Amino acid sequence: MERLRTHAAARRTLIRRFSLLLLAGALAVAGLTFSSLGSAAPVTFTASADAYVVATSPSTNFGGQTDLRAGSSPDTRSYLTFNVK
């Protein structure tokens, strides 16, 4: 039984290390380095479209409304679209 626990712990450690390696590789491919992450300038994107849907009114189109809703009851989902170039 102890051998199974040791094997499971070793496997979890290996998975964590592999996950960190994948993350580091993804950052390198994206052209980011750990030293440049803290100095990156913020970028602002303006929404090009927005809408929300309400669980109790599934066929109602709220796309023309001037507000977005979140955390309300009944269940409401808000959606935003961005043109990122």
mmCIF file of the C-alpha atoms, coordinates in Angstrom:
data_MODEL
# 
_entry.id   MODEL 
# 
loop_
_atom_site.group_PDB 
_atom_site.id 
_atom_site.type_symbol 
_atom_site.label_atom_id 
_atom_site.label_alt_id 
_atom_site.label_comp_id 
_atom_site.label_asym_id 
_atom_site.label_entity_id 
_atom_site.label_seq_id 
_atom_site.pdbx_PDB_ins_code 
_atom_site.Cartn_x 
_atom_site.Cartn_y 
_atom_site.Cartn_z 
_atom_site.occupancy 
_atom_site.B_iso_or_equiv 
_atom_site.pdbx_formal_charge 
_atom_site.auth_seq_id 
_atom_site.auth_comp_id 
_atom_site.auth_asym_id 
_atom_site.auth_atom_id 
_atom_site.pdbx_PDB_model_num 
ATOM 1  C CA . MET A 1 1  ? 0.000   0.000  0.000   1.00 0.00 ? 1  MET A CA 1 
ATOM 2  C CA . GLU A 1 2  ? 2.832   2.390  0.863   1.00 0.00 ? 2  GLU A CA 1 
ATOM 3  C CA . ARG A 1 3  ? 4.390   1.706  -2.528  1.00 0.00 ? 3  ARG A CA 1 
ATOM 4  C CA . LEU A 1 4  ? 1.146   2.788  -4.258  1.00 0.00 ? 4  LEU A CA 1 
ATOM 5  C CA . ARG A 1 5  ? 1.082   6.038  -2.278  1.00 0.00 ? 5  ARG A CA 1 
ATOM 6  C CA . THR A 1 6  ? 4.694   6.749  -3.177  1.00 0.00 ? 6  THR A CA 1 
ATOM 7  C CA . HIS A 1 7  ? 3.974   6.023  -6.841  1.00 0.00 ? 7  HIS A CA 1 
ATOM 8  C CA . ALA A 1 8  ? 0.912   8.297  -6.786  1.00 0.00 ? 8  ALA A CA 1 
ATOM 9  C CA . ALA A 1 9  ? 2.873   11.136 -5.150  1.00 0.00 ? 9  ALA A CA 1 
ATOM 10 C CA . ALA A 1 10 ? 5.679   10.778 -7.699  1.00 0.00 ? 10 ALA A CA 1 
ATOM 11 C CA . ARG A 1 11 ? 3.143   10.846 -10.518 1.00 0.00 ? 11 ARG A CA 1 
ATOM 12 C CA . ARG A 1 12 ? 1.502   14.041 -9.170  1.00 0.00 ? 12 ARG A CA 1 
ATOM 13 C CA . THR A 1 13 ? 4.922   15.697 -8.919  1.00 0.00 ? 13 THR A CA 1 
ATOM 14 C CA . LEU A 1 14 ? 5.744   14.677 -12.482 1.00 0.00 ? 14 LEU A CA 1 
ATOM 15 C CA . ILE A 1 15 ? 2.416   16.034 -13.755 1.00 0.00 ? 15 ILE A CA 1 
ATOM 16 C CA . ARG A 1 16 ? 3.000   19.360 -11.954 1.00 0.00 ? 16 ARG A CA 1 
ATOM 17 C CA . ARG A 1 17 ? 6.495   19.706 -13.397 1.00 0.00 ? 17 ARG A CA 1 
ATOM 18 C CA . PHE A 1 18 ? 5.269   18.808 -16.881 1.00 0.00 ? 18 PHE A CA 1 
ATOM 19 C CA . SER A 1 19 ? 2.452   21.374 -16.582 1.00 0.00 ? 19 SER A CA 1 
ATOM 20 C CA . LEU A 1 20 ? 4.934   24.085 -15.590 1.00 0.00 ? 20 LEU A CA 1 
ATOM 21 C CA . LEU A 1 21 ? 7.156   23.115 -18.498 1.00 0.00 ? 21 LEU A CA 1 
ATOM 22 C CA . LEU A 1 22 ? 4.218   23.381 -20.909 1.00 0.00 ? 22 LEU A CA 1 
ATOM 23 C CA . LEU A 1 23 ? 3.293   26.785 -19.494 1.00 0.00 ? 23 LEU A CA 1 
ATOM 24 C CA . ALA A 1 24 ? 6.864   28.039 -19.845 1.00 0.00 ? 24 ALA A CA 1 
ATOM 25 C CA . GLY A 1 25 ? 6.970   26.744 -23.417 1.00 0.00 ? 25 GLY A CA 1 
ATOM 26 C CA . ALA A 1 26 ? 3.695   28.448 -24.270 1.00 0.00 ? 26 ALA A CA 1 
ATOM 27 C CA . LEU A 1 27 ? 4.976   31.740 -22.885 1.00 0.00 ? 27 LEU A CA 1 
ATOM 28 C CA . ALA A 1 28 ? 8.189   31.392 -24.881 1.00 0.00 ? 28 ALA A CA 1 
ATOM 29 C CA . VAL A 1 29 ? 6.263   30.664 -28.084 1.00 0.00 ? 29 VAL A CA 1 
ATOM 30 C CA . ALA A 1 30 ? 4.071   33.699 -27.452 1.00 0.00 ? 30 ALA A CA 1 
ATOM 31 C CA . GLY A 1 31 ? 7.198   35.851 -27.265 1.00 0.00 ? 31 GLY A CA 1 
ATOM 32 C CA . LEU A 1 32 ? 6.868   36.569 -23.570 1.00 0.00 ? 32 LEU A CA 1 
ATOM 33 C CA . THR A 1 33 ? 9.598   36.184 -21.009 1.00 0.00 ? 33 THR A CA 1 
ATOM 34 C CA . PHE A 1 34 ? 9.273   36.180 -17.256 1.00 0.00 ? 34 PHE A CA 1 
ATOM 35 C CA . SER A 1 35 ? 11.231  39.423 -17.038 1.00 0.00 ? 35 SER A CA 1 
ATOM 36 C CA . SER A 1 36 ? 8.941   41.248 -19.482 1.00 0.00 ? 36 SER A CA 1 
ATOM 37 C CA . LEU A 1 37 ? 5.666   40.242 -17.849 1.00 0.00 ? 37 LEU A CA 1 
ATOM 38 C CA . GLY A 1 38 ? 5.905   42.882 -15.125 1.00 0.00 ? 38 GLY A CA 1 
ATOM 39 C CA . SER A 1 39 ? 6.775   45.720 -17.507 1.00 0.00 ? 39 SER A CA 1 
ATOM 40 C CA . ALA A 1 40 ? 4.158   45.132 -20.198 1.00 0.00 ? 40 ALA A CA 1 
ATOM 41 C CA . ALA A 1 41 ? 2.007   48.162 -20.965 1.00 0.00 ? 41 ALA A CA 1 
ATOM 42 C CA . PRO A 1 42 ? -1.751  47.695 -20.493 1.00 0.00 ? 42 PRO A CA 1 
ATOM 43 C CA . VAL A 1 43 ? -3.840  47.392 -23.628 1.00 0.00 ? 43 VAL A CA 1 
ATOM 44 C CA . THR A 1 44 ? -7.460  48.574 -23.846 1.00 0.00 ? 44 THR A CA 1 
ATOM 45 C CA . PHE A 1 45 ? -10.005 46.972 -26.157 1.00 0.00 ? 45 PHE A CA 1 
ATOM 46 C CA . THR A 1 46 ? -13.369 48.587 -26.859 1.00 0.00 ? 46 THR A CA 1 
ATOM 47 C CA . ALA A 1 47 ? -16.333 46.255 -27.187 1.00 0.00 ? 47 ALA A CA 1 
ATOM 48 C CA . SER A 1 48 ? -17.769 46.211 -30.711 1.00 0.00 ? 48 SER A CA 1 
ATOM 49 C CA . ALA A 1 49 ? -21.021 44.515 -29.662 1.00 0.00 ? 49 ALA A CA 1 
ATOM 50 C CA . ASP A 1 50 ? -22.763 43.399 -26.511 1.00 0.00 ? 50 ASP A CA 1 
ATOM 51 C CA . ALA A 1 51 ? -25.916 41.567 -25.502 1.00 0.00 ? 51 ALA A CA 1 
ATOM 52 C CA . TYR A 1 52 ? -27.410 39.493 -22.725 1.00 0.00 ? 52 TYR A CA 1 
ATOM 53 C CA . VAL A 1 53 ? -29.842 36.614 -22.438 1.00 0.00 ? 53 VAL A CA 1 
ATOM 54 C CA . VAL A 1 54 ? -32.260 35.748 -19.634 1.00 0.00 ? 54 VAL A CA 1 
ATOM 55 C CA . ALA A 1 55 ? -33.225 32.189 -18.742 1.00 0.00 ? 55 ALA A CA 1 
ATOM 56 C CA . THR A 1 56 ? -36.912 33.024 -18.349 1.00 0.00 ? 56 THR A CA 1 
ATOM 57 C CA . SER A 1 57 ? -37.079 34.789 -21.755 1.00 0.00 ? 57 SER A CA 1 
ATOM 58 C CA . PRO A 1 58 ? -35.026 32.594 -24.099 1.00 0.00 ? 58 PRO A CA 1 
ATOM 59 C CA . SER A 1 59 ? -36.553 33.995 -27.310 1.00 0.00 ? 59 SER A CA 1 
ATOM 60 C CA . THR A 1 60 ? -36.300 37.699 -26.377 1.00 0.00 ? 60 THR A CA 1 
ATOM 61 C CA . ASN A 1 61 ? -33.589 39.737 -28.126 1.00 0.00 ? 61 ASN A CA 1 
ATOM 62 C CA . PHE A 1 62 ? -31.896 42.110 -25.666 1.00 0.00 ? 62 PHE A CA 1 
ATOM 63 C CA . GLY A 1 63 ? -29.189 43.170 -28.151 1.00 0.00 ? 63 GLY A CA 1 
ATOM 64 C CA . GLY A 1 64 ? -30.577 46.705 -28.443 1.00 0.00 ? 64 GLY A CA 1 
ATOM 65 C CA . GLN A 1 65 ? -30.571 47.396 -24.709 1.00 0.00 ? 65 GLN A CA 1 
ATOM 66 C CA . THR A 1 66 ? -28.147 49.975 -23.309 1.00 0.00 ? 66 THR A CA 1 
ATOM 67 C CA . ASP A 1 67 ? -27.170 47.953 -20.242 1.00 0.00 ? 67 ASP A CA 1 
ATOM 68 C CA . LEU A 1 68 ? -25.537 44.620 -19.442 1.00 0.00 ? 68 LEU A CA 1 
ATOM 69 C CA . ARG A 1 69 ? -26.579 42.457 -16.538 1.00 0.00 ? 69 ARG A CA 1 
ATOM 70 C CA . ALA A 1 70 ? -24.575 40.141 -14.332 1.00 0.00 ? 70 ALA A CA 1 
ATOM 71 C CA . GLY A 1 71 ? -25.283 38.209 -11.163 1.00 0.00 ? 71 GLY A CA 1 
ATOM 72 C CA . SER A 1 72 ? -29.022 38.694 -11.384 1.00 0.00 ? 72 SER A CA 1 
ATOM 73 C CA . SER A 1 73 ? -31.956 36.410 -10.861 1.00 0.00 ? 73 SER A CA 1 
ATOM 74 C CA . PRO A 1 74 ? -33.275 34.803 -13.020 1.00 0.00 ? 74 PRO A CA 1 
ATOM 75 C CA . ASP A 1 75 ? -30.087 33.432 -14.562 1.00 0.00 ? 75 ASP A CA 1 
ATOM 76 C CA . THR A 1 76 ? -28.668 36.085 -16.901 1.00 0.00 ? 76 THR A CA 1 
ATOM 77 C CA . ARG A 1 77 ? -25.598 35.820 -19.171 1.00 0.00 ? 77 ARG A CA 1 
ATOM 78 C CA . SER A 1 78 ? -23.838 38.793 -20.741 1.00 0.00 ? 78 SER A CA 1 
ATOM 79 C CA . TYR A 1 79 ? -21.753 38.595 -23.912 1.00 0.00 ? 79 TYR A CA 1 
ATOM 80 C CA . LEU A 1 80 ? -19.198 41.014 -25.346 1.00 0.00 ? 80 LEU A CA 1 
ATOM 81 C CA . THR A 1 81 ? -17.518 40.978 -28.762 1.00 0.00 ? 81 THR A CA 1 
ATOM 82 C CA . PHE A 1 82 ? -14.126 42.561 -29.413 1.00 0.00 ? 82 PHE A CA 1 
ATOM 83 C CA . ASN A 1 83 ? -12.315 43.288 -32.695 1.00 0.00 ? 83 ASN A CA 1 
ATOM 84 C CA . VAL A 1 84 ? -8.741  42.408 -31.755 1.00 0.00 ? 84 VAL A CA 1 
ATOM 85 C CA . LYS A 1 85 ? -6.186  43.074 -34.484 1.00 0.00 ? 85 LYS A CA 1 
# 
